[in-house]
Amino acid sequence: MQESRKRANQKWLAANYEQISFRAPNGTKEKIKAAAAAHGMSMAAFIQAACKEKSEKISRKS
C-alpha cells in the first residue's frame, strides 16, 4: 500500500472512529472471540452489539 493511501486511511479513521480499550481477566478474550465466531461476527462487532443491547435495555428501564 502506498504511503499516501495509508495516511489517507489513518486520517479517515481518526475523523470517523474512536478507539476504546479495556482490560479483562485472562481468558475473556478467547470467550468473546468464540461467542463472536458462533454468531458470525468479528470481536469488535460482537462487543459493539452487546454494548448497544445493554444500553438500550437500561434506557427502557428509565
C-alpha positions in Angstrom: 0.0 0.0 0.0 1.3 3.4 -0.8 2.2 5.8 2.0 -0.3 8.4 0.7 -3.1 5.8 0.9 -2.0 4.8 4.5 -2.1 8.4 5.6 -5.5 8.9 4.0 -6.8 5.8 5.7 -5.4 7.0 9.1 -7.0 10.5 8.6 -10.4 9.0 7.7 -10.3 6.6 10.7 -9.3 9.4 13.1 -12.2 11.6 11.8 -14.8 8.8 11.9 -13.9 6.4 14.7 -12.8 6.3 18.3 -10.7 3.7 19.9 -11.8 2.1 23.2 -9.6 -0.2 25.1 -10.2 -2.1 28.3 -8.6 -4.8 30.5 -10.3 -8.0 31.3 -9.3 -11.1 33.2 -7.2 -13.8 31.4 -9.4 -16.0 29.1 -12.0 -13.3 28.5 -10.7 -12.5 25.0 -11.0 -16.1 23.9 -14.5 -16.4 25.3 -15.6 -13.3 23.4 -13.8 -14.4 20.3 -15.6 -17.8 20.4 -19.0 -16.2 21.0 -18.5 -13.8 18.2 -17.4 -16.6 15.8 -20.5 -18.6 16.8 -22.7 -15.6 15.7 -20.6 -15.0 12.5 -19.3 -11.7 13.8 -16.0 -10.1 14.4 -15.0 -9.4 18.0 -15.4 -5.7 17.5 -18.9 -6.1 16.0 -19.9 -8.5 18.8 -18.7 -6.1 21.5 -20.5 -3.2 19.9 -23.7 -5.1 19.6 -23.5 -6.2 23.2 -22.9 -2.7 24.4 -25.8 -1.3 22.3 -28.1 -4.1 23.5 -27.2 -3.4 27.2 -27.6 0.4 26.8 -31.0 0.0 25.1 -32.1 -2.3 27.9 -31.0 0.3 30.5 -32.8 3.1 28.6 -36.1 1.2 28.6 -35.9 0.8 32.4 -35.6 4.6 32.9 
